[in-house]
Amino acid sequence: MTTTFITNLQKNYDRVVNYFGTGQSQRFVVSLACHFTLENKQFSGVLLNKVMDKIITESKSLPLQYESAISYKIALKLMNTENLEESIVQLNERDRVLQKNGFKKSPSRVIGGLFLQGDITLHAKRAKMLFDAMNQRQRFLTTNEDIPYVVIMTVEENQNPSLRADTIVRYYQGLKSQKFILGNHLQALSQIMTIYSEEYNEILLNYVIQLRNVLLNRNVKVRRIHYPFIGILAMASTNEEKIEEMVEFYNLLIKLKPFRMEIELALIVAIQKTIRDLSYIQSAVDMGPLSNFDKLLFTADFVLEILSNASGGFGVVFDLFQ
């Protein structure tokens, strides 16, 4: 299975390079190749551009453009929808709902709109309440990049935004004391941890710390861009056997050509594949369907692209290692 994945990944990587040439960043190329490989699909630049054409033509008010890797990520999200035209209409409508509720225009707002559920107006209001509560406590850390996360965190109707915001701060400070690097990536990890519960959980905090240390002890290079993905890995009840398999897979990936210039992406891909391979996730955590993890993985990958551009580039088992 691993050999097949690596073979397909290399083929998709070559297809992406042949289609886009040298006009995109290596991170974008690797990310696209991995996305299609994880979906067990062959990369098709023609199909992807057709979706981009449709979205940009019918969504002129959205901050999307052909030169943007971020826009392509949005196109990827809509590629597999049953009715593309209807999905684009919903994309515009949901973005307008978030706008009406005070969220500033950004690609992150577009992504957030994808995850609105139920009564989308009420959901958007809950998301804005949480965003404001976070902004009051962490003004410099709370940015547009948090919009998709706050939408995901506020799916349930019964919310206590003040409590959740306080818990996010406590997790942030607790991880800070364990030498996690400060910044947006740590903020994202702290938010993801509250999806388990909006109430603070010391055991969960220790588990995330332990998970990071387990990877470090196995000579896996853990950087701040990995923090949100480690949070998702923790939420997915990853046992020790799967961690060992993931580390073995990571060690194979870092030897491949696509990761020579972007070695940090190897751990992200290894985590993504591990999450998808966990067939028991639904019963392990009270988070609803597996698609919730897909949303988190997509959001974390999307925010990584945003933060990379900004810096100059184009359920839970707690005692697993005791």
C-alpha positions, 0 to 999 in steps of 0.5 A: 500500500505504501509502495503504491502511494509513493509511486502514485505520488511521484507520478502526480508530482511529475504531472503537476510540474509538467502542467504548471512548469516553474511558475508555482512554488515547490510547496504548491506543486508538492501540495497539489500532487499529495492532494490528488494522491491522497484522494487516489486520483490522477492529477488533471490540470485541465479539469482543475483549470476548468473548475477555476474558470467556472469559479472565477467567472461566476464569483467576481466579488470573491478575492480569487485569481489564477495566479494564486495557489490559494485559489487553486486550493478552493477549486480543489474543494469544489472539484468533487461536488455533484453540482459545480454551479450550485456549489459556486452559488452557495460559495458566494452566498455563504461568503456574503453571509459572513460579510454581513456578520462582520468578517473582513474580505479575504480568501480565509472568509471564502474557506470559512463559508464552505463550512457553514451548516444548518441555518448559515446566518445563525452559524455565522453569528456564532462564529463572529461571537467566538472570533470577537471573544478570541480577539479580545484576549489575543488581539495580535494573534487573532486574524483572518486566518482564524475564520475557517477554524472559528466556523468549524468550532461553532457548528453546534448551536449551544456555544459558550464563546467566552469559555472557549476563548479562555480555553484557547488561551490556556492551551496556548500558554500551556504549550508555550511553557513547553517550548512550543514556538509562539505565533499563528501556528500555535494559535491554530493548534490551541483552537483545534484542541477545543474541538474535543471540548470547549472546556479546558482539559489538562490531560489533552494538553499533556497528550499533545505535548507527549505526542510532539515529544514522541515524534522528536524522540524518533528523529522526526523534525517537528516545526511550527508549521506542523502544530495544527496537524499534530493537533488533528493527529491527537484528535484522531485517537492515533495509537502507538502502532499508527505513530510508528507506521507514520514515522516509517512512512515519513522516513520514506517520504523525505528521501523522495525528490518532491520533498528535497526542497520542502522536507517540512511537508513530508510530516504533513503528508504522513499525518494526512495519510495516517488520518485517512487510514484510521477507519475507526475515527468516528467511534473514537471521538464524538466529533461526528463524521470523518468529514470533520477531520477532512475539513480540519486537514483542508483548513490547516493546509489552506492556512499553511499556504496563507502563512507561507505567502505572508512570510515570503513563500508563494476524539482522543486517546490520552494514554497511548504512550504511557 
